[in-house]
Amino acid sequence: MAKKSPKHSFNDVLSLLGSQRFDVAPAQEGAKRTPNAFQVRKYGCAAEIAPAPDGTVLMLSHPGWVLNGEISRLLDKGYQKFLKTSHVEIPATADKLRAIHEFSQELNEAIGATSLYNESLGTTSDVYMYDRVKGRA
């Protein structure tokens, strides 16, 4: 069964993250950025959050390792996990995977997000691209 933490308001979450040594800064402006979005960083990882209409926290991006100032996505190709941005794709090391996992757990706890069993076991990927099933109908 999923374990839920109590929901906090967006301002409470920002102050809680700051007290837990997260770096909290306004997200960089871009073409499709949400107003009042913040980037949260710790352990070399980052995620973007914004206030939801009900006053709680909305996750704008999955937590990922920061590569060249961009939050990477975790790509699983079956034999290896990779960190991928719009410009680069590198193999994910065990240290980076541990950092992403710890960052995700701490961020979800602070936000009050649902804690799922499979996510508690280890890092889950954003994209799965197994080559051995490619082209199957």
Disulfide bonds with the S-S distance in Angstrom:
none
